[in-house]
Amino acid sequence: MVKKAKEKTKKTKKTKKTKEIKPITAVGRRKTATARVWLYPEKGPILVNGQPIQDYFPGKVSEAFYLRPFQVTTNLGKFRAKIKVTGSGKSGQLGAVVHGLSRALLAFDENFRPQLKKHGLLSRDAREKERKKPGLMGARKAKQSPKR
């Protein structure tokens, strides 16, 4: 009896397979922020943590900064992106997003390398906060030593 139940399996209907566009993935970092970027070669919005990028990073200065990789490679409006960013503050996160977008564009087409490199978009800004050392008030500030 059990064997008959196992033999009977549901026949699934064959559905047409749609050609799904595979994303180009990259990671960008700045300070303690990490941005995971999924770039799709189609028109669409750029979303950061589920919000449009202009809402997450408001202002003209920020807009000029995050659109730079697309402007340098003359690909403005040709890509859709989904970005997850964590850590640091808004400034560090913006730098991480730009680094991630630049790396994703490079993964899409290696011919973009000279333009991105010339504008310094591929180098990771390694400046991070220095750790506090024991016996000091901060990273370097110490108590004033007695004169005599």
N, C-alpha and C positions, 0 to 999 in steps of 0.2 A: 504494500500500500504506500509506503513512504517513497519507494523508488518511482512510482508513477507521478507523485506530486513533484518530485525533483525534475523529472523528465519534461514536464509541462512548464515551459517558460514563456513569458510574454514576448510576443513578436513586436518589436518596436518599429514604428514607421520611419522610413528613411526620409530625412529632411535634406533639403538642398544646403550644401555647405557654402556659406558666404565667405568670400575672401576677406579674412580679417587682417587688418594692417597691424603688423607687429611693431611695438614701440622700440625706440632706441633708448637705452638706459645709460645713465651716468650719475656720478656722485660728485658734488661740489662741497668744499669746506672752507670755512673762514672763522677764525677765533675758535670758539667751541661749538659753532653751528655746523650742522650737516644737512645738505639738501639732496634728496633723491629725486632725480628727474626722469620722467618718461616723456619722450618727444615723439610725436606722430607726424609724418609728412603729409599733412592735410590742413586745410584752413579750419580755424577754430580758436576758442579762447585759451588763455593760459591761466590755469587754476593753481593757487597756492593754498594748501591745507583746506581745499574745498571752496575757497573764495576766489573771485576774480583778482588777478594780480594788482590791478589799480586800486582795489579796495584794501588789500593786505599791505601794500606799500604805497600809500597815497603821496601825492606831490609830484611836481615837475622834475625835480632833481632825481628822485628815485626812478621815475619813468624813463628818463634819459639813460640812467645807469643800467636798468634791466633790459632795455631794448638794444643796447650797444652790440651784443653779439650778433643779433639779426641784421642790424644796420651795416656792420662791418662786412658781413658776408652777403649783403644784398638779398636777404631772405625775409624781409619784414612782411608779416601776414601770411606766410606760406606754411607755418607749422602750428600745431596744437600741442599744448604741453600740460602735464599733470605733475605737480611738484609737492613733495612732502618735506617740510623743513622743521628741524627741531634744534633746541639749544640756543645759547647766547641771547642777544637782544636783536632788535630789528635791523640795526646796521650790520651786524655779523651775518644775520640771515640773508640780507640782501646780497652781500658779497658771496655767500655760499651759493645762492641761486644763480648769480651771474657766472660763477665758476662752473657750476653744473650744466648750465645751458651751453656754455662754450665747449665743454667736453662732449656733450651730446651732439652738437653740430659737427664737431671733429670726427666723432664716430660715424656720423651720417655720410660725410664726405671728407676724405683726407686732404683734398685740394684746398680746404679752408684754412689749413694750418698756418701758412705764411701771414694771412691777414689777421687771424686771431692772435698769433704770436707777436706780431708787430705792435698791436694795441695792448699787449700785456694781459690778455684775457685768459690765457692758459696757465699762468703761474699762480700757484696757491700762495696767498698772503699768509705767511707763517707766524706773524706777530700774535702772540698770545700773552695773557696776563701771567706775570711772574709769580711763582708760589711764595707763600710766607715762610720765612725761615725761623727756626726756634730761637728764642731769646731776643728777637727783634720785634718792633712794633708793626712792621709791615714786611714787604719784600726786602727793603734795604734800610729803612729808617730805624735808627737805634737811639737809645736814651743817651743824653749828653754825659760824657764822662766827667768826673770831678776834676777840678783844676789842681788841687793840692791834697 
